[in-house]
Amino acid sequence: MGTRGVGHSYSGHAGEEGTFEYRDLPRPGAQEYVDEHVGAAYCVGGDGGFVTYDTPRTVQMKARYVRQNGLGGLFYWTGTGDASAHMQKDRSLVYNGFLGLFPQ
């Protein structure tokens, strides 16, 4: 089951209906990676589980792209799965997207 990581085959699906809430990532025991070149993040668990998702770093990279190219804004699939901006500002995607669009 699963995969050995990027570039390897994968079989199966993750979590309930194949999804995880962002606030539950990276998965327990998984190593998180950020590819700065493509602006993507993922984690790979010891069980072969592989999940791609955004992180505060990738959201800020995308927000900078939006700002530099005069685009309209960012889209979030769901805000309810985000890390709490009140308790975990450094992990909140919405908060970090705001900082990327409107640098202090």
Residue, then its C-alpha position, 0 to 999 in steps of 0.5 A: m500500500g502507499t508509496r515511497g514518495v514523489g516519483h513513485s507509484y501510489s495505490g489507495h486513498a487516505g483519510e475519510e473519503g481520501t482527505f485530511e483536514y489541514r490542521d491534522l497535517p503533517r500526519p503523525g510520524a510523517q516527514e514534511y517537505v516543501d519544494e521551494h521551486v514549485g511551491a508545493a508541500y507534502c508529507v510521507g509517512g512510514d506506512g507509505g502514506f503520501v499527502t500533498y497540501d499547502t503550508p504557510r510557506t507555500v501560501q505566502m509564495k502563492a500570495r506573493y505571485v498573486r500580488q506581483n501579477g495583479l491577480g484577484g486573490l487567493f482561494y481556500w478549499t475550506g477554512t474550517g480545516d485551517a489551524s486556528a489563527h488565534m492559537q497557531k498563527d504560524r500554521s494558519l493558511v488564511y492568516n499567512g495568505f493575508l500576510g503574503l497579500f498585505p505585507q506588514 
